[in-house]
Amino acid sequence: MKDVFEIIRAQDLEGLKEFLEEYPRGLDVQTKQGVWALHEVMAQGNPEMAGYVTEYAIVNMNLVDSQGNTVLHYGVSSGSLELVKYLTERVDSPVDQANLHGVTPFDLAVSLGEREIQAYFEERLGARAEELYHNPICRGMHPDPSIVRVGEEYYMVNSSFMFFPCIPISHSRDLIHWRLIGHAITNPEWAGLKGLEGGRGYWAPDISYYEGRFYITATCRMNEGGLPQRVQMVTSSEKPEGPYCEPVFLEEEGIDPSIFTDLDGRRYMLLNRGARIFEISRDGRRILSKPKLLWYGQNKKASEGPHMLYKDGYYYLFMAEGGTGMGHRITVARSRELMGVYESCPYNPILRQWDEKRLIQCSGHGMPVETPDGQWYMVYLCNRIGTSGYAVLGRETGLDPITWTADGWPLVNSLRGPSELQRKPRIAGREAAERQQGLTGLWGRWMTVRGVEGNRYEEQGEDLLIHGTGTDLNRVGYSTILVKPQAEFCFEISGNVRVEESGGNGDWDAGLTCYYDENSYLKLALSCRDNRMGILSAEYVEDRYVTEDFLPLEPEGGEIELKIITEHLKRTLYYRQEGEWRLAAAFENTSYLSSEGLKKGKRFTGATAGIYVNGDVTGRFSKVEIQYPETGPWQVGKERHR
């Protein structure tokens, strides 16, 4: 059999016709790199050959390669404007469909300097490059978003689970650029996180505004075995950033609370299963009635995340359904009366990812918001799967426009599913939004697990000191760790560590970690084992250390430089005492740092990276950095960062 790729690369159209007459499905082959013969045709930029294959050959024009590139990606790479127009206008290949690195054909045209193609795409999209944004808008672990607008300011909260401080609060003026400004609970004595397992803690918060105060509510999920297992936290503040008052915990079973204020000023809380409603006091601190089911949902599977909106004489009830994995969705129903009966939207689900090969998956749990000039948007959670097939980054926050039908139903992104490239909202003050100052100090940069006991963390100039408690990361009582959510699939964390005070003669380690929870993490650390100093590299999965290597140091003591380079699931660990970097270990498959990579506990968070101490010692950390390198947007195996 002739090599079809050689025929295509020679641009031998007659030879290709003869080949396809003999082998009608001869284009249904791939290279070892995962490129289909169809894509190779488009990469040649020959409109005549591309047209023949499209219109006469047996092909699937929806094919994507191993990196998620479409026929239009390859058309752009050829530089042929004529071919790009053909694929866009006649084949209807999307300009805004991203590959698994988040790069759309539009992005590719920009990066390759194809100005004519870029101008054509801008005309098709009705927007210039600077008027577009990419989803997710909040990258890395930002699950279960809830949003409120007060004047021209937007405020959003996300789940924090067992991490402390609890429930991050972000601010924006343009719905695209967000900055952390505070937390709902900053007092460890109020948090109630001590002893909680990974994935427990504060779930699905809601933020609302009422009579000059901001109200935040969330489910506090306890460990199994005790009662109650789920209680509803409520706190409030006159300032969106806080400080917030001491929370109350309402004992009503359910998850995903939200607060709705009716036209008469009466206030209600909504909870799952389905959407149940009960009246609460105006300060949100007391339950005034028994719950009543309003609507169980359209999909009737894992019906949760209820949010209520009153608009144009209707109460609109938005729900998350289908579970937080594949098949997650947003549905809506409405009623003329708050207590129902509710009518399911004929267009449900109004947001769902139908294509399991796309970059953004598991889209759901959303909440609408209106801009001052009457535009509507939906914030929602989503996952980026990437080339590995694992959502290592956890659940992130996306944003898409809402349009309202003539008969009053909301549609998210015209029912196309989550977008990867979208037009920015037309909101004044965008430049100011990019300059706004976020939260400073230790808790503006880091988070820990299960709260803080005593003076475990110190800032001394540029250095961070962590005082260990003698426990390891696999204990549910462990808390001497500072981490940040991993925001992209490829990054580097580095820092220097030395160990100062020791409270005993036992083994210890202090260094860098890539951490999911007490059931899965890895370490690269300065360590002491049997009174010898060395470099520890270790992987903990499920209930044991599956890898634990110790490299003795010569000479002992002093400061050690550490570095972990992450490329998707591969993590390469280096150390340097002086001179050149040395390889400590290379972990090829760290899928255990994702929700899908292990089945133990509540896997609802995402991978983080940071510094830690294990043992009765003090670790001094300096020059700790997490870097996301800028790379070309269409490089196989590389990651694009924005």
N, C-alpha and C positions, 0 to 999 in steps of 0.2 A: 504493500500500500504506500502510495506517495505521501510525503510529509506535507500536510496541508499548510503548515506554518511557513515552510519554504516557498510554496506557491504564493501565499499571501504577501510575504515580505518582498518577493520579486515583482509584486503588483501585476501578476500574470492573470488578467481577467479571463481570457479564453481558457487557459489551463485550469482555472478555478471552476469554470462552467463544466468542463469535461470531467473534472474530479467529482463534482456534485451530481452529475448525471450517473456516474458509476457508484458513488457513495452518497445517497441523498441526505443522510444524517452525518455526513463527514465533518461538519463544523461542531459537532457535539463532543469536542475533546478539549483538554486543558494541558498547559505546560506544568512542569513540576512546581512552578511558582504560583499556580492557581489561576493563570490567565486563560480565558476561553478563546477559541479561534475567532469567534465573533468579535471579541474585543480587539484582537490583533488586526482584523479588517479595519476597524474604526481608527486604530492607532496610525494606520498608513496615510490617513487623510485624503483618500482617493474617493471623491463623491460618487463616481460611476460604479466602482466596485462595491462601495457601501450600499448604494441604492439597489444594485442587483441582489446582493445578499439579503437585504431587508425585504424586498418585494417578491423574490422568487425562491429563496432557500428555506429549508425547514430550520428555523431558529426561534429562540425565545428572547425577545428584546428586553425582557426584565432581568436577564442574567446579570449577576454581580460576581466579581472575582473574589479571591480569598481575602482581599482587603476591603471588600464592600464597594468597589468602584463600578460604576454603570457604563453603558455604552457612551453616554455623554461625557463622562470623565475622559474616556479615551479619545473621543472626538476633539475635546478641548486640547488634550496633550498633542494632537497632531498639528494644531495651529491653523486648521482649515476652517475659516468662517463659513464657507458654503456648506461644509459637512455639519458644522454645529447648528446652523439654521435648519437644515434638513432634519436632524435628530430632534431638535426642539419643537419645530412646527409640525412636522409630518408624523414623527414617531411619538411625540409627546413625552420625551424623556425629561424628567424634572430637572430644572436648573438648581433647585434648592435641596436635592437629596444628598445627604452626606455619606461618605464612606465610613469605615469603622474607626477612622482617625478624626472624624468630625469635619472633613473637608468636602465641600460641595463643588460641583463644576464651576460655579461662580468664583469660589475661593481659588480654585486651581488657575483659572484665567488670570486672576489678579496676581498670583504668585509667579506665574510664568511670564508676566509682562505682556500678555496678549490683549493689547488695548482695544482693538476692534471687537474682539469677542466680549471683553468686559463691558464695553459701551452697549453692545447688543443685548447682553444679559440685563444691564441696568434699565434699558428701555422695556424689556419684558417684565421685569419685576416692579417697575415704576418707582425705583429708588436707587440712589447712588450707594457706593460701598459704605460710606460713613453713616448712612441712614439705616443700616442693617445690624442685626445682632444674632448671636448664636445661642441656642439652648444647649445645656442648662444655663440659666442666669446665675445661679448659686451652685458652685461646683464642689464636689466632695460631699461629705455627709451633711445634707440639709433636708431631712425628710419632713413630711406632713406639714406643709406650709399653711399658715393662716395670715391674712392680711387685713389691714384697715387703713383707710385714708382719713386724715384730719386736716382740713384745709387743702393745701397743696403738698402735704408731706405724707409719705407712705411708711407704714411700720409693719414688720413681718416677724413672726415667731416660728421656730422649728423645734422638733423633738430633740431632747438631749439624753434620754435614757439614764444610764447610771453615771454619766459624766457630770462634772461639777466645774464651774457654776452651772446652775440649772436653767434651761430654756433660754437660748440666745435670742436677743431682740435686735433686729436690723432696721436700718433707716435708708430710704431712698427718696429722691425727688423726680426720678424719671422711670422707675420700675425696672431698670436694667442694672444700674450700678448700686450695689448695696454695701453698707458698712455696719459692722457690729458696734452697737452703742451701749449695750447693757445686758443684764440677765434678770429673769423674774425672781430667782432665789439666789442670793449671794451669801447668806448666813448659813454655815454648815449645820448649825443646830436646828434650823428650820427645814433642811433638805430631806432628812429621813432616808438617806442613801446607804447608811452603814449596813454592811452585810448583804447588800443586794447583788444578785447574780447579773452577769452581762446581759444586756437587752431589756432588763427591768428598769424601773425608775419612771421618768416622766415621758408619757406618750402623747402625741397628737395634740399640742396646745392650740388654744384659740385666743386671739386678741380682739378686743372691742373697745369702744369709747362711749362713755355715757356720763353726761352732766359734769364734764371737766375732769374725769378720771379715766385712766386706761385700766382695763380689766383683762387679766390673763387667767385662763383656766386650763387644766390638763389632767389627764389620768395619771395617778401614781400607782404603778403596777408593782405589787409585792412578789416575793418568792412564793413558790407553791408550798402548801402545807398549813398555812395559817389563814385566819379570817380577820377582817375582810382582805381579799386579794386585790381588789381594785377600789380606789376611792378617788374622788374628784377634788383636786386642789383649786382654790380660788384665791387670787391676790390682786391688789390694785395699787395704783400710784397716780399722783397728779402729773408726773413727768413720764414720758414714754421710756426713757432710759432707766428710771427708778431714782432712788431706791423704792422698792415695793414693800408693802406692809407684810407683817407676819401672816402667812397663809392659813386658811381654814381648809379642812378636808371633809367634804360632804360624803356621807356613807350611802351612796346609791351605786349599785352594781352596774357595770358597763364601761365602755371606753370611748374615747374621742369626744369629749364634751365641747360644746360651743354655746355661747350666750347670745340670745336674741332679745331685743327690746321692741315691743309692739308699739303701735301708734298711740295707745293710751298710756304708755310709760311702764306698763307691767313687763316684768322681765322673766325670761324662761331659759332653762338649760335643755339642750338636746343631747341625747346619748344613743349609742347603739343598744341592742341589736335592732336592725332596721333603724328607723328614726323614732325614738321615744322622746316625749316632751313633758316637762313638769315646771311649775312656777317656782321661782326663787325670790328672795327678798331683793330690794333695790340695791343693796350693797353686796349682793351675791353670796352672803355668808350663811343663809338659812334656806332650807327646802320648805316650800309652802303647800305643795300638793303632791299627789301620787302620780307616777309616770303614766302616760298614755301613748300607745303606738299610733303614729301618724301614717307611716307608709313603710313597707318592708323592702321596697326596692324593685327594680325591673328584672335584674339578674337573679336576685334572691339567693346569692351566695356571698358570705362574708360582708353583709350590708353594714356599713359603718361610716364614720367621718361625716355626720350630717351637718350641714350649714343652711341657715335660713336667710332668704332675701325677700324683702317686700318691694314690689315694683309694679306700677300701673294697675293697681287694684288686685294683684295676685300675690300670694305667698308662694315663693319658689323654694323648693326643698332640694338641695344638691346632696348627692350621696356618693361614697366610694364603694365599689362592689368588685367581686371576683377574686378577692385576696390580693396581697401586695406583690405577687409574682406575675408571670405571664398571664394575660387576660384581665389584668387590673383595668378599671374603667371609672368614668364619671357618668352618673345618670341624674336625671332631674324629674321632678313632678311638681304640680302646682294646684292651688286651691284658692277660692275666693275667701275662705274662712281659715283662720289659723289652725283650728282643730280638724279641718278636713271636711269632706273626703278629698284625697289627692288624686289627680289624674296624671298618669305616666306620660312623659313626652313621647310622641310618635317617632322621634328621631333618635331615641336612646340606643346605644350609649352616645353621649355627645362628645366624649373623648375616649379613644382607645387606640392602642397600637395594634394594627391588624397584620403587619408584615414582620415576622419574627427574624428577618435578616437585617432589619434596620438597626442603626446605632442606638437609638433611644427606645427603650422598652418599658413595660410595667408602669404605664402612665395612669395616674388616678389621684384620688384624695385631693380634690381641688376646691378653691374658694374664689368667687368672683369679686372684682373691685371695679369701680367706676372712676374715671378721671374727671377733673373739674369741667371739661368741655364735652362730657357725655360719651366718651369712648369706654368700652368695657373690655376687661382682660380677665383671664383665669390664671392664677398660680396653681401649680400642681406638682406632685412628686413624680419622679421618673428615675430610671436607671440607664446608665451607659454600659453596654455589654463589652464593647471593644473587640479586639481580635482574639482574645483568649476565651471568650464565651462566659467569663465570670464578671459579675458586677462588683469588682473590688472596691470601687469608690463609694459604695452604698447608694442610698436613695438621695437624689439631688432635687433641686427646685427648677422647674421650667415655667415658661410664660408664653401664652398664646392669646390672640384676640378673640373676643366673643362678638358674634353678630346675632341680631334678633330677627326672627322671621316675621312676616307680615301678620301672622296669627299669634305672635308673642312668645315664641320659644327660643331659648338661647342655644347657639351652635358654636362650639369651640373650633377655631381654625377651619371653618367650613366643613367639618366632619372629616378632614383629611388625616386626622391623627396628630400626634405631637410634631411640631416643626423642628427642623434643625437650623434653618436660616429664615429669619423673619424681619419684617419692617419694624423699626423702633416706633414706640408711641410718639405722637406729636405733642410733646409736653415741653413747655418753656422751662428754663432753668437747668437744662441738661449739663452745661459746662460747670455750673455750680455743684451739681451732684457729683461730678468726678473729683471735685476738690474737697468735699466734705471730710471732716476729721472723724475717725472711728474711735472706739474705746482704746485707751492706753493702759499701761501697767501690765502686771503679770497676767491677769485674767482677760486682758484684751488680746494677748498673744497665745495663751496656752489654756488647756483644760486638763483636769485630772479625773480620777475615778473615785466615786463614793465619798466625796467631801474631803475636808482637811481637819486633822486633829492636831492641835498644838502648832508650834512654829516649825512645820516640816519644810517650808520653802523660804529661801532668803534671796534677795537681790543685792549683790554687792558690786556696784558699778555695772560693768558689762557682764559680770559672771552670775550664774545661778547656782545656788547651793541646795541640795536635796538631802535631808537627814533621814536615813533609812530606819525602818522599824523592825528589821530582822525577819521580814516575810518576803516571799517570792511572788511573782506576778500571777501564779496559778491559784492563789488564795483569794477567796471572795472578800477577805478583810484587807487585801492589799490596796495601798493608795499613794505610794511614793513614786509618782510618775507624772510627767508633763508631756502632753501630746497635742498634735494638730490633725485635723482630718486630711487624708491624702486627697488632693484635688485633681490629679491627672494620673494617667497610667504609667508615665515615665517621669522620674524625678530623682533628685539626689539629696540626701541628708548627711551632714557632716558636723563635727564638733570635736573639741578637745576635752579630755576628762582626766582628773587626778582625784585620788581618794585621800582625804585628810584625816578626820578623827575616826577612831575605831573604838567601839564599846566592848570588844571582846576579841577572842582569837579564832572565831569561826570563819568559814568560807564566806566570800561575798563577791558581788560583781556590780559594776556601775558603767553605764554607757548608753548606746543607742538602741532603740527598739522600733520594730514595725509591729503594731499591736491591733488586734481586733477585740478580744476580751480575754478573760482568764483561761479560756479553752484553746486559744490559738494566738501565737505571737512568735516572733523571733528576736534574738539578741545579738549584738556585737558589743563586747564590753571589756574593759580592764577588769581583771578578776584575780582572786586569791583562792587557790586550791591547795590544801595540805601545806600551808605556809609558803607556797611558791607563787610568784606573780606571773601572770600571763594574759593572753588574749583568749576570751571565750566567744565562740560562735555556737548558737544553739537554736533549735526549732522545737517549739512545744505545740503538740497537736492532740486535742481531745483530752487525754489524761496522763500524758508522759512526754518526756523529751525524746523525740525521735532522732534528733541529731544533737550531739553535745561534744564539741571538740575544744581542747585546751592547748594553746601554743605557748610554752614557757618563754619569758622575756629575758634577754641578756643585753644590757644590764637591767636589773629590776628597779622599780620605782620611777618617779618622775611623772611627767604629763604625756599622755598618749593621744595622738590624732586618730579619729575614726571616721569612716565614710561608708555609706551604703548606697549603691547605685541600683535603681529599680528600672527595669525595662519590662513592662507588663507583668507577667508572673515570675520572671527571673529577678533575683536579688543577689547582687555581688557585694561581698563584704571585704573592706580593706582596712589596714591599720598602718600607722607610721610612728616610729619612735624617733627616728632621725633618718635623713636621706630619702630613699625612694619609698613609694607606697608598696606594701606587701599584701598579697592576697591571703585573706583569712579563710574564706569559704565562698562557695557559689551555690545558691539554692535555686534550682531550675524551675520548681513548681511550687509556688506559695499560694495556691488556690485556697488554702485554709484561712487566708485573710479576707475571704469574701463570705457573704451570707450563704451562698450555695455550696461552698467548699467543705462544709462540715455540718453534720446533723447532731448538734448538742447545744442545748440551751435555746434562748430566744435570739435568733440571728437577724436582728433588725437594724444594725448599725452600719459600719463600714470601716475600712482600713484606716489606721492613723499612724503617725510617725512622731517620735520624740525621744525623750531621755528618761532614764529611770535609775533607781538604786534598789538593790536586793541585798539585805544584810544590815547588820548593826554598825553602819559606817556612814560618813558624810561624803557625798560626791560633789566636786566642784566642776562645773561645766562652763566652758567659754567658747565663743565663736560658733555657736550652734546656728546652723542655717539649713533651710529647706529651699531648694532651688528647682524651678521648672524651666528647663532650657528652651529657648526659642529655636525651633527647627523648621525646615521647609515643610509646607503643608501637604505635600503629596509624595512622601518618601515611604516606601514599604518598610514596615518594622519600626518606623519613627513615629513620634507623637507630636501633634500640633497643640501648642499651648497659647491661650489668649489671656 
